């Protein structure tokens, strides 16, 4: 699942700025 707009981005889901899910 993509995490966008979360204040603390989880380490599991990287490249939040790009909108990519790991």
C-alpha distance matrix in Angstrom:
0.0 3.8 6.4 9.6 12.8 12.5 15.9 15.2 12.3 11.3 13.0 10.3 8.2 11.2 12.6 11.2 14.5 13.9 10.5 9.3 6.5 8.5
3.8 0.0 3.8 6.2 9.8 10.2 13.6 13.4 10.3 10.4 12.3 10.4 7.3 9.4 9.9 8.0 10.9 10.5 7.0 6.7 5.2 8.4
6.4 3.8 0.0 3.8 6.8 6.5 9.9 9.8 7.2 8.0 10.7 9.9 6.9 9.0 9.6 6.7 9.8 10.7 7.7 8.5 7.5 10.2
9.6 6.2 3.8 0.0 3.8 5.6 8.8 10.1 8.1 10.4 13.1 13.0 9.7 10.6 10.0 6.4 8.0 9.5 6.8 9.3 9.7 12.8
12.8 9.8 6.8 3.8 0.0 3.8 6.4 9.0 8.5 11.6 14.6 15.3 12.4 13.2 12.5 8.7 9.5 11.9 9.9 12.8 13.3 16.2
12.5 10.2 6.5 5.6 3.8 0.0 3.8 5.7 5.9 8.7 12.1 13.2 11.1 12.3 12.7 9.1 10.9 13.6 11.7 13.7 13.5 15.6
15.9 13.6 9.9 8.8 6.4 3.8 0.0 3.8 6.2 9.4 12.4 14.5 12.9 13.5 13.9 10.8 11.9 15.2 14.2 16.2 16.1 17.8
15.2 13.4 9.8 10.1 9.0 5.7 3.8 0.0 3.8 6.3 9.1 11.5 10.8 11.5 12.8 10.4 12.3 15.4 14.5 15.7 15.0 16.0
12.3 10.3 7.2 8.1 8.5 5.9 6.2 3.8 0.0 3.8 6.5 8.5 7.1 7.8 9.4 7.1 9.8 12.4 11.4 12.1 11.3 12.2
11.3 10.4 8.0 10.4 11.6 8.7 9.4 6.3 3.8 0.0 3.8 5.3 5.5 7.5 10.4 9.1 12.4 14.3 13.0 12.7 10.8 10.7
13.0 12.3 10.7 13.1 14.6 12.1 12.4 9.1 6.5 3.8 0.0 3.8 5.5 6.2 9.7 9.9 13.0 14.5 13.9 12.8 11.0 9.7
10.3 10.4 9.9 13.0 15.3 13.2 14.5 11.5 8.5 5.3 3.8 0.0 3.8 6.2 9.9 10.3 13.9 14.5 13.3 11.4 8.7 6.9
8.2 7.3 6.9 9.7 12.4 11.1 12.9 10.8 7.1 5.5 5.5 3.8 0.0 3.8 6.9 6.9 10.6 11.0 9.5 7.9 5.6 5.3
11.2 9.4 9.0 10.6 13.2 12.3 13.5 11.5 7.8 7.5 6.2 6.2 3.8 0.0 3.8 5.4 8.4 8.8 8.7 7.1 6.5 6.0
12.6 9.9 9.6 10.0 12.5 12.7 13.9 12.8 9.4 10.4 9.7 9.9 6.9 3.8 0.0 3.8 5.4 5.3 6.3 5.6 7.1 7.9
11.2 8.0 6.7 6.4 8.7 9.1 10.8 10.4 7.1 9.1 9.9 10.3 6.9 5.4 3.8 0.0 3.8 5.4 4.9 6.1 7.4 9.4
14.5 10.9 9.8 8.0 9.5 10.9 11.9 12.3 9.8 12.4 13.0 13.9 10.6 8.4 5.4 3.8 0.0 3.8 5.5 7.8 10.4 12.5
13.9 10.5 10.7 9.5 11.9 13.6 15.2 15.4 12.4 14.3 14.5 14.5 11.0 8.8 5.3 5.4 3.8 0.0 3.8 5.5 9.0 11.3
10.5 7.0 7.7 6.8 9.9 11.7 14.2 14.5 11.4 13.0 13.9 13.3 9.5 8.7 6.3 4.9 5.5 3.8 0.0 3.8 6.7 9.9
9.3 6.7 8.5 9.3 12.8 13.7 16.2 15.7 12.1 12.7 12.8 11.4 7.9 7.1 5.6 6.1 7.8 5.5 3.8 0.0 3.8 6.6
6.5 5.2 7.5 9.7 13.3 13.5 16.1 15.0 11.3 10.8 11.0 8.7 5.6 6.5 7.1 7.4 10.4 9.0 6.7 3.8 0.0 3.8
8.5 8.4 10.2 12.8 16.2 15.6 17.8 16.0 12.2 10.7 9.7 6.9 5.3 6.0 7.9 9.4 12.5 11.3 9.9 6.6 3.8 0.0
